[in-house]
Amino acid sequence: MHSTLLSFETLHNIRDLGGMPAADGRTIRPGKLIRSGHLADLSDNDRARLSESLRVIVDFRTDEEKNRQPDKEIPSVEYFHLPVVDSLTAGISREEESDRRVSSLLLLKPKEAKEYMCRLYSSFALESFAISQYRRFIDILLQPREKAVLWHCTAGKDRAGLGAVLVQELLGVSREDILDDYLYTGECLAQDIRMLTAWVKKEEGTDSPLADEALRYLFGAEKEFLLSFYHAVEQQYGDTDAFLHKGLGVTDDERAALRKMYLE
């Protein structure tokens, strides 16, 4: 089972984790935990809807991404900027300069593109900077609020996707459902990926099927990517619970508090 895709005018990958089965036969409360892509192009209607439903926005993008496409200000919403990587990285940002760089390096090398993304996901489990930022994200979630917390990156795929994975693990969602929800991203972003792929191929002057395969890895969500994260966790910590406790520093009391707040 996966999260629920919400219907907005200008957001194609905004999803509510509510309803997903979690620990002790409970489910995640609807309207509390929302994942999304960037909020730079909101329509007035979408902005008004978010103002009514949100209390906090967490932005995982880099400074460069945020400055180039700043989120539209939403009344009565608190904003936190927690960049998970400290520079533009091909495949996780949708910035023009990043896309151009990856195009020249990996456009006709699908095997290398896939390996690149697997290494990226491994780094989420191994790099202290990323871990510290996700820990700050959990601290934000631990603060009681009536309205929802929304977290996003640029496309809502990798950094926001991993944020969702961590939340789901802490709330006791099954690994099967976590993977299903992660792969659902590909369906939600299908149109965006087609448009971006066509743009890159046109810019690079190629119609090679190798380019289609490479860009599918760079701009999509593949099972192997998330499994690379879990493999790195197991290699470094033994299992996911040990990563949550030792890596992210989440105590038993904090985990219980999250479940009390977000499960029903």
Residue pairs with C-beta under 8 A, 6 or more apart in sequence:
1 19
1 20
1 21
1 177
1 180
1 181
2 15
2 20
2 177
2 180
2 181
2 184
3 15
3 16
3 17
3 18
3 19
3 20
3 35
3 164
3 181
3 184
4 15
4 16
4 18
4 19
4 30
5 13
5 14
5 15
5 184
5 188
6 14
6 15
6 16
6 34
8 14
8 46
8 49
9 43
9 45
9 46
10 41
10 42
10 43
10 46
11 36
11 37
11 39
11 42
11 46
12 37
12 188
12 189
12 191
12 192
13 35
13 36
13 37
13 155
13 156
13 157
13 185
13 188
13 189
13 192
14 34
14 35
14 36
14 37
14 150
14 156
15 34
15 35
15 36
15 184
15 188
16 30
16 31
16 33
16 34
17 28
17 32
17 33
17 34
17 35
17 164
17 167
17 168
17 181
18 27
18 28
18 29
18 30
18 31
18 32
18 33
19 27
19 28
19 30
20 27
20 28
20 168
20 173
20 177
20 181
21 27
21 173
21 174
21 177
22 28
22 168
22 171
22 172
22 173
22 259
22 263
23 171
23 172
23 259
23 263
24 172
24 259
24 263
26 259
26 263
26 264
27 263
27 264
28 171
28 173
28 262
28 263
28 264
29 262
29 263
29 264
31 53
31 147
31 148
32 148
32 149
32 261
32 262
33 141
33 148
33 149
33 167
33 262
34 53
34 54
34 148
34 149
34 150
34 151
35 150
35 151
35 152
35 156
35 160
35 161
35 163
35 164
36 150
36 151
36 152
36 156
36 160
37 152
37 153
37 154
37 155
37 156
37 157
37 160
38 59
38 61
38 65
38 69
38 71
38 152
38 153
38 154
38 155
38 156
39 50
39 57
39 71
39 72
39 74
39 152
40 69
40 70
40 71
40 72
41 69
41 72
42 50
42 72
42 74
47 72
47 74
50 74
50 77
50 150
51 74
51 75
51 76
51 77
53 147
53 148
54 74
54 77
54 147
54 148
54 149
54 150
55 76
55 77
55 78
55 145
55 146
55 147
55 148
55 149
56 77
56 78
56 79
56 80
56 140
56 145
56 147
56 148
56 149
56 150
57 71
57 74
57 77
57 78
57 79
57 80
57 149
57 150
57 151
57 152
58 80
58 82
58 137
58 140
58 149
58 150
58 151
58 152
58 163
59 66
59 71
59 79
59 80
59 81
59 82
59 151
59 152
59 153
60 82
60 83
60 84
60 133
60 137
60 151
60 152
60 153
60 159
60 160
60 163
61 81
61 83
61 93
61 152
61 153
61 154
61 159
62 83
62 85
62 86
62 87
62 88
62 89
62 93
63 83
64 87
64 88
64 93
64 95
65 88
65 93
65 95
65 153
65 154
66 81
66 83
68 95
69 154
71 79
80 136
80 140
82 133
82 136
82 137
83 133
84 124
84 129
84 130
84 133
84 134
84 153
84 159
84 162
85 92
85 129
85 130
85 159
86 129
88 95
88 97
88 98
89 98
89 120
90 98
90 99
90 101
90 102
90 105
90 106
90 116
90 218
91 102
91 113
91 116
91 117
91 120
91 158
91 217
91 218
91 219
92 120
92 153
92 154
92 157
92 158
92 159
93 153
93 154
94 154
94 155
94 196
94 219
95 154
99 196
99 200
100 203
102 113
102 218
103 200
103 203
103 204
104 204
106 112
106 113
106 116
106 214
106 218
107 200
107 204
107 206
107 210
107 211
107 214
107 215
108 206
108 208
108 210
108 211
108 214
109 210
109 214
110 210
110 213
110 214
110 216
110 217
112 214
113 213
113 214
113 215
113 217
113 218
114 217
114 222
114 224
116 217
116 218
117 217
117 218
117 222
117 225
117 228
118 224
118 225
118 228
119 228
120 158
120 225
121 158
121 162
121 225
121 226
121 228
121 229
121 232
122 228
122 229
122 231
122 232
123 130
123 232
124 130
124 131
124 134
124 162
124 229
124 232
125 131
125 229
125 232
125 233
125 236
125 243
125 247
126 232
126 236
131 247
131 248
134 162
134 163
134 166
134 248
135 248
135 249
135 250
137 151
137 163
137 166
138 166
138 170
138 248
138 250
138 254
138 258
140 149
141 149
141 167
141 258
141 261
141 262
142 254
142 257
142 258
142 261
144 261
151 160
151 163
151 164
152 160
153 159
153 160
155 189
155 192
155 219
156 185
156 188
156 189
157 185
157 189
157 219
157 220
157 221
158 225
161 182
161 185
161 221
161 226
162 229
164 181
164 182
165 178
165 182
165 226
165 229
166 244
166 248
167 262
168 177
168 178
168 181
169 178
169 240
169 244
170 244
170 250
170 255
170 258
170 259
171 258
171 259
171 262
171 263
172 259
172 263
173 181
178 226
179 223
179 226
182 221
182 223
182 226
183 221
183 223
185 220
185 221
186 193
186 220
186 221
189 219
189 220
189 221
193 215
193 216
193 219
193 220
196 215
196 219
197 211
197 212
197 215
197 216
197 219
200 211
200 215
201 207
201 211
201 212
201 215
204 211
230 240
233 239
233 240
233 243
233 247
234 240
236 243
236 247
237 243
237 246
237 247
244 250
244 255
245 251
